[in-house]
Amino acid sequence: DDEFSGAEIAVRAALFDFFNAWSESRPPTLNDVYREDHLRLAICALLPKVCGVGFQDWLERRVGGEFEVRRGDLSEGGTFVIQTVGELVLPLGEEEEAERRSREGASV
């Protein structure tokens, strides 16, 4: 089913609000997302631990056309960086890998 559930719509809207409010000079990380109480609660309502689907997997499968996630470099704490599509600057060599994953995800 390609339509978003109510919980998915809530998380998606909260993510866009989060990015619109982001004012740091560095890109936000998944840790930054989880620090936002309302966003963390919306994610937990969408993906309870018993469902077996992680947030990053959900992002890639359900809203990968709108949001991108990549492993950050050491200056970003080595954690996963998240941004709207087209905003992330990938380190050298990762761009081809990201394109391959995107093509494979589109064919699933």
C-alpha angles and dihedrals in degrees: 000000000000098000117100120244120230090259091051091050090051093051093044092051092046090052092052090048089049092053093045090053096043109116104165119115091233125066116264121258131215086254089059089052091051091050090064103089097207092048094046090050092049090050091049091050090051097042113027112188091251092062092072095222119116124216094246091052091049090050093052096045103037107027103015090124089062105032133039130200127194137163108269123228124246093274087060092049094261090271128124116286119211130196142148114281113283095021099087120089107209122213117251111288095016095085093071091047091050091050091050092050090047092052092047091049091050091055095050 
